[in-house]
Amino acid sequence: MSHFTTLKTSLVEKQFLVQALRDLGFKQVEVHEKAQHLHGYQGDVRPQTAEVIIRRRFIGPVSNDIGFKRRKDGTFDAIISDYDRAKYDRRWLNRLTQRYAYHAARAKLEEQGFTLVNEETREDGRIHLVLRRMS
């Protein structure tokens, strides 16, 4: 039975979190208003709960669920088992945060009347956006 670890994130908006998870290859992401229990690799119900969940069957054959639970301050904590943290570690969370920021920035800029003209991912992983404001 794996132990679950809680990792703080700066992620706040549920829709951008889900979009970022999909960008990283998770096409099946559960979103709940009320937190639901996570499951261990044997399907056992665990005491940890989360509002955004990637079920273990979409992660790997011996994986546990990965969850994101809303904190009182509005941010999400990532809840990841020790077993799965070998792959879904701080580096993975950094990629998730980058994709989250990408979607949040695009949405905010589109609200302000900007349209995307060009997008380029640089060798170092940074994303360069060229935008135009339509008046």
C-alpha positions as CSV (number, residue, x, y, z in Angstrom):
1,M,0.0,0.0,0.0
2,S,1.6,3.3,-1.1
3,H,1.6,6.4,1.0
4,F,0.1,9.5,-0.6
5,T,2.1,12.8,-0.4
6,T,0.6,16.2,-0.6
7,L,2.4,18.8,-2.7
8,K,1.5,22.5,-2.7
9,T,0.9,24.2,-6.0
10,S,0.0,27.7,-7.1
11,L,-2.8,26.5,-9.3
12,V,-6.2,28.1,-8.7
13,E,-8.5,27.8,-11.8
14,K,-10.0,24.3,-12.2
15,Q,-10.6,24.7,-16.0
16,F,-6.9,25.6,-16.7
17,L,-5.8,22.7,-14.4
18,V,-7.9,20.3,-16.5
19,Q,-6.6,21.7,-19.8
20,A,-3.0,21.4,-18.6
21,L,-3.6,17.8,-17.5
22,R,-5.0,17.0,-20.9
23,D,-2.0,18.7,-22.6
24,L,0.2,16.3,-20.6
25,G,-1.7,13.3,-22.0
26,F,-4.5,12.7,-19.5
27,K,-7.6,12.6,-21.6
28,Q,-9.8,11.3,-18.9
29,V,-9.9,13.7,-16.0
30,E,-12.7,13.7,-13.4
31,V,-14.0,17.0,-12.1
32,H,-16.2,17.1,-9.0
33,E,-17.8,19.9,-7.0
34,K,-17.5,17.8,-3.8
35,A,-14.2,16.0,-3.2
36,Q,-14.2,12.3,-3.9
37,H,-12.0,9.5,-2.5
38,L,-8.8,8.5,-4.2
39,H,-8.1,4.8,-4.8
40,G,-4.9,2.8,-4.4
41,Y,-3.4,0.5,-7.0
42,Q,-5.6,-2.5,-5.9
43,G,-8.7,-0.4,-6.1
44,D,-8.9,0.1,-2.4
45,V,-10.6,3.3,-1.3
46,R,-8.2,5.7,0.4
47,P,-9.0,8.4,3.0
48,Q,-7.5,11.2,0.7
49,T,-10.1,13.1,-1.3
50,A,-9.8,15.5,-4.3
51,E,-12.0,17.5,-6.6
52,V,-9.9,16.8,-9.7
53,I,-8.9,13.2,-10.2
54,I,-6.9,11.1,-12.7
55,R,-8.0,7.5,-12.0
56,R,-5.3,4.9,-11.8
57,R,-6.4,3.0,-14.9
58,F,-5.4,6.1,-17.0
59,I,-1.9,6.3,-15.3
60,G,-0.5,2.8,-15.2
61,P,-1.3,-0.8,-14.3
62,V,0.1,-0.6,-10.8
63,S,-0.5,3.1,-10.2
64,N,-2.7,4.9,-7.7
65,D,-5.1,7.8,-8.4
66,I,-3.6,11.3,-8.7
67,G,-5.7,14.0,-7.2
68,F,-5.9,17.8,-6.8
69,K,-7.6,19.0,-3.7
70,R,-8.7,22.6,-3.2
71,R,-7.2,24.3,-0.1
72,K,-8.9,27.0,1.9
73,D,-6.7,29.7,0.2
74,G,-8.1,28.6,-3.2
75,T,-5.1,26.8,-4.5
76,F,-4.9,23.1,-5.3
77,D,-2.7,20.6,-3.6
78,A,-1.4,17.7,-5.7
79,I,-1.9,14.3,-4.0
80,I,0.4,11.7,-5.5
81,S,1.5,8.3,-4.1
82,D,5.1,7.7,-3.3
83,Y,5.2,5.0,-6.1
84,D,3.8,7.4,-8.7
85,R,6.1,10.3,-7.6
86,A,9.0,8.5,-9.4
87,K,7.3,9.7,-12.6
88,Y,5.0,12.5,-11.4
89,D,7.6,14.5,-9.5
90,R,8.3,18.1,-9.0
91,R,9.6,18.3,-12.6
92,W,6.3,17.0,-13.9
93,L,4.5,19.5,-11.7
94,N,6.6,22.3,-13.2
95,R,5.5,21.2,-16.7
96,L,1.9,21.1,-15.5
97,T,2.3,24.6,-14.1
98,Q,3.7,25.8,-17.4
99,R,0.8,24.4,-19.3
100,Y,-1.6,25.9,-16.7
101,A,0.0,29.3,-17.1
102,Y,-0.2,29.0,-20.9
103,H,-4.0,28.4,-20.8
104,A,-4.5,31.1,-18.2
105,A,-2.5,33.7,-20.2
106,R,-4.3,32.8,-23.5
107,A,-7.7,33.1,-21.9
108,K,-6.9,36.5,-20.2
109,L,-5.4,37.9,-23.3
110,E,-8.3,36.8,-25.5
111,E,-10.6,38.5,-23.0
112,Q,-8.6,41.7,-23.6
113,G,-9.1,41.5,-27.3
114,F,-5.8,39.8,-28.4
115,T,-5.6,37.0,-30.9
116,L,-2.7,34.6,-31.3
117,V,-0.6,35.2,-34.4
118,N,2.2,32.7,-33.8
119,E,3.4,30.3,-31.1
120,E,6.8,28.8,-30.8
121,T,8.2,26.4,-28.2
122,R,11.9,27.1,-27.7
123,E,14.7,24.5,-27.1
124,D,14.7,25.4,-23.4
125,G,11.0,24.7,-23.1
126,R,9.9,28.3,-23.0
127,I,6.8,29.2,-25.0
128,H,6.9,32.4,-27.1
129,L,3.6,33.8,-28.1
130,V,3.1,36.6,-30.7
131,L,-0.3,38.3,-30.2
132,R,-2.2,41.0,-32.0
133,R,-4.8,43.2,-30.6
134,M,-7.8,43.7,-32.9
135,S,-9.5,47.0,-32.6
